[in-house]
Amino acid sequence: MAKEKFVRSKPHVNVGTIGHVDHGKTTLTAAITLYLSKSGGAKFES
């Protein structure tokens, strides 16, 4: 039995952050996710 083809309905983006400890990588990622959630592009969970 053949599997159904998976249809991607949202754009997929990988974001990598590089930086020293305590330089705001997590804060930046949270801010980007919050912004995208307000525009309907992501789900923000606190």
Contact map, one row per residue, 1 for C-alpha under 8 A:
1110000000000000000000000000000000000000000000
1111000000000000000000000000000000000000000000
1111100000000000000000000000000000000000000000
0111110000000000000000000000000000000000000000
0011111000000000000000000000000000000000000000
0001111100000000000000000000000000000000000000
0000111110000000000000000000000000000000000000
0000011111100000000000000000000000000000000000
0000001111100000000000000000000000000000000000
0000000111110000000000000000000000000000000000
0000000111111000000000000000000000000000000000
0000000001111100000000000000000000000000000000
0000000000111110000000000000000000000000000000
0000000000011111000000000000000000000000000000
0000000000001111100000000000000000000000000000
0000000000000111110000000000000000000000000000
0000000000000011111000001000000000000000000000
0000000000000001111100001000000000000000000000
0000000000000000111110101000000000000000000000
0000000000000000011111100000000000000000000000
0000000000000000001111110000000000000000000000
0000000000000000000111111000000000000000000000
0000000000000000001111111000000000000000000000
0000000000000000000011111111000000000000000000
0000000000000000111001111111100000000000000000
0000000000000000000000011111110000000000000000
0000000000000000000000011111111000000000000000
0000000000000000000000011111111100000000000000
0000000000000000000000001111111110000000000000
0000000000000000000000000111111111000000000000
0000000000000000000000000011111111100000000000
0000000000000000000000000001111111110000000000
0000000000000000000000000000111111111000011100
0000000000000000000000000000011111111100011100
0000000000000000000000000000001111111110000000
0000000000000000000000000000000111111111111000
0000000000000000000000000000000011111111111100
0000000000000000000000000000000001111111110000
0000000000000000000000000000000000111111110000
0000000000000000000000000000000000011111111000
0000000000000000000000000000000000011111111000
0000000000000000000000000000000011011111111100
0000000000000000000000000000000011011001111110
0000000000000000000000000000000011001000011111
0000000000000000000000000000000000000000001111
0000000000000000000000000000000000000000000111
